[in-house]
Structure formats: C-alpha cells, structure tokens
C-alpha cells in the first residue's frame, strides 16, 4: 500500500515540476506584441510603433568604445607640488565612447568653414559668430621667443592638418561639440532616406540649419520649417521626406519623423568629464596584474618609465613632452621624441583602450568645474561638477521656442570677446525654476556648479540662521571682470580689472584640464594629475577631444557573447 502511495506521489511531482519546467523553457516571445497588453507592436493596421530590432549603439565618427568600471581616481605616485589636489577616491564610470585622437586642426577647420558658409562673416549680424569660433593663434607668441611661424601657419597650413588644435577655449570646445553632434545626426538622417539627399550642402543657410533637439521636439520646424525647397525648374522635394509608407512603399498619408525611440540618432558629442578622461587614460582594462592596482602603472602605458622597453624600440620616448630645461625633443637623431612643439596625432602607440596621446602632445579640456577636492562622499557614480540644468523655452501656445535670425545669443567673455551660444534653428533654453524643483530631493536649483563647495553653506562664516553679509565672505574669493554689455560711446567694450584683494583664482568659471603637453615635464603625464584654467581663455598647449555617452548595455554585444 505504501509503495503504491510513493509511486503515485512521485508521478504527481513529475507531472507538476515537469509542466513547470516546460513552461519555463517555452517562455513567450514578446518581440512582436506587448508584454503589458498583448497587443501587436508595429502592426500594419496601426497602433504602437517601436524599434524592436535595435541591436547596438552605432559608434560615431572618430570614436572608440570605453567599457566602464571601477577605479581609484586621483592616485598619483609623485606629488612634488604638495597642492592637496589628488586625494584618491574610488569611482565608478559608466561605459562611454571617446575620440581616439585629439580634435585636429583639419577637424576644427571644417567647423569654421561650415560657419563661414552658413553665417557669412561679411554680414554684420553674423560677423561675431565666425569670429567668436576662430582659435586664438596669438597664444603662440612669447616675449622672448620667435614663434611667428606658428602664429601664421599652425591652424590653417596643411602641414599641420593632423596636429591637435590649440588656442581653443573651453567655451569654444563646447560649441564645437554641439556643432559636431548636429552634423553627424544630419548625415545619419540623410543616409537613412529621412531627409533630402545633399540638402546639407545645397539648401542650408542661416535660419535653415539642422539641430538635433529641434528635429526631435519640433520636426516641422527643422530646417527653418522649410519643407519644400526647389531643386531647379518645376521640380521640388521636401527637405524632410515622407516616411509613412507600407511595405510596398505606398504612402499611407501624413508625415512621420524619426523619434528618439527609433534609436537612429546618436547621443550628443561633448567634452568628457574628468572622471571619464582619467579612467580612459589609465586604461587598466588591458592589465590583469594585481600589482598594477597597487600603483605599478604610472602612465597610460605599462611600466613606470617614459621610454620604451621593447627590443625593437628600446629607448624611444613613448610621448611628446618636455624632457628638461631647453629640451623639448631630445638630441637630433638620437633620443628624440619626434617633435619640438606638438606632434601629428597617432605618432605614438595607443593605450589599451585604443586611445592616442592621452599623455603628452597637448593637455586636454574636460567638462568639470575645478575644485581641489572630489566630493566622493556625496557621489561616487559618474562624478561630475558642472551641472547647470535648463529646459526648453515654451511659447504661449505650448510649442517649443525656436531661435530666430534676430535672436542669436552672444556671451561677452571676461576677455571682451563675443561668442555665440545659440544659433537660428536651436531650441531656446531657460533655467529650471523653483516650480520645476518643488519637492525634489535630488536637486533644488538650476546652477549646481558650486554645490557643497562654494555655495553659502560652504563658507567658513556660514550659519544656518544667517546669510553671508557681503561678497568678501564667498568661499572662493576669485577676481571678477566687468566687461559684459558695457560699452563706451563708440560701441567698444569697456574693459577693466578687478582691483579688490582676492584670495584665489578658483571660481565657477575655471575648468579642469588633464594630461601633460609638449610644454610639460614628465610629472604631468600621470593621468591623475589635474590643473585648472579659465574657461574663456586659451593657450598653445591645451586642446581637447570629444566623448559620447553609451546607451544600453555596459558591454558591446561581442564582449557579452564572449563571456556566455
């Protein structure tokens, strides 16, 4: 009797768990219908449309993939300056993309050429757009040196085409990044057949430029709202083609546009954050030796020396830097790093992420506002100081406000130079308000640059029940220059100097730059070293490269497949 019960019980368990396993192994595939409602997705009859075939973020022009991870930021082996500037903190960085080289003169000249064609500097209302973007070539001058050859030739002569651009301020680098984003996405739409072929060359002028955010938020106003442009004779074609068709290409009526959910347009090109730049330069990904994490790797390459230990290249310098007093390249024909000023990009081996010149050649702007301390107590994930949150300006009818030809915004820098910060076709931006941040716990103001280090609560005089009494009680008592929007009777900016006693150069307008340059000793080649410079000024040794955020998985599909 008991045997019969046991057999029946085992049969029951087999039936129950067997069905359970069968149902688990045959989990329903929701690729073509909704996991929420069961309705069809991407049905020819209409309904919800979504890109269910999306596989991987496309790698933008010039970029290489940098897989994120954890590392120790600020860890240096030498600290001869003793400037309390490199306190080690453990940080985690999300995966991202970065330019394999610095932005070159040729790349920047393409930007200038586009500006000149679209916003001719011969027209008075556009003159400051082009002039504000041109690098400061006078940075090459030295009171006791003859450098006029670089002043006249370095930016524009083809001999320097693949050399890193210099004389570019942080603000100019940011504006180049915005321009690059729009040009890359404009080409993607054209190659996908979503916009008129060749329109970016033949039909674009001031007021009809393409802007990514405008296209995504107000597509009918992209290209200045000009939906029908003549191609000669009686023929015309919409700048933005009608993509609302069935499988046979028959028009279904209406106008559809690429949206963010289609996954076609790339995220923005931007300056890398300091933590991204240092992580990418350190390139610990190629090393599986525990000793490296104890500080055995000093530079972007393996080892603690600036010369190659490879048998075929033994003794060769691994970067372009100043080797000693009056020694910018070594002895001619021997012990030479191949350059006296900057060197052509890719002159040296890349690091383990495939990035070139992350030490030497030129130092590079990063996105962060400078502070002596990285506040890892508040955040240790994608750390960045410099957030200024804005939102799209909205018209009375609820539509986004697109900048018109007579609404170009210029900033007057502390140097007196005018720089355009918005172009016709852009969506106007305004700061977020208290209404937007009401009851939020993650941020309360539009400008977060000095949060926890520079705001009133950070001041030595701060008391929770009392406001700071005057400007002298700022935590960072840096110089101020009153040149913005002040002109004399001839229309020339009135420029003056701050005569007050100041205690520091640190402010919300100074930015971090990383990496050594052709002017620097080997001390500065360590990726963890950090310096700062005013964001609206430029030098002959600071350049930049762009980064782009990674959307989706932490690793590339090929990497994930290799682990499975």
Secondary structure, 3 states (H helix, E strand, C coil): CHHHHHHHHHHHHHHHHHHHHHHHHCCCCCCCECCCCCCECCECCECCCCCCCCCCCCCCCCEEEECCEEEEECCCCCCCCCCCCCCCEEEEECCEEEECCCCEHHHHHHHHHHHHHHCCCCCHHHHHHHHHHCCCHHHHCECCECCHHHHHHCCCCHHHCCEECCCCCHHHHHHHHHHHHHHHHHHHHHHCCCECCCHHHHCCCCCCCCCHHHHHHCHHHHHHHCCCEECCCCCEECCECCCCECCCCCECCCCCCCCHHHCCCCCCCEECCHHHHHHHHHCHHHCCCHHHHHCCCCCCCCCCCCECCCCCCCCCECCCCCCECCECCCECCECCCCCCCCCECCCCCCCCCCCCCCCCCCEEEEEEECCCCCCCCCCCECCCCCCECEEECECCCCCECECCCCCCCEEECCCCCEEECCCCCCECEEECCHHHHCCCCCCCCCECCCCCCCCHHHCCCCECCECCCCHHHCCCCCCCCCCCCCECCCCCECCCCCCCCCCCCCCCCEEEEECCCCCCCHHHHCCCCEEEEECCCCCCCEECCEEEECCCCCCCHHHHHHHC
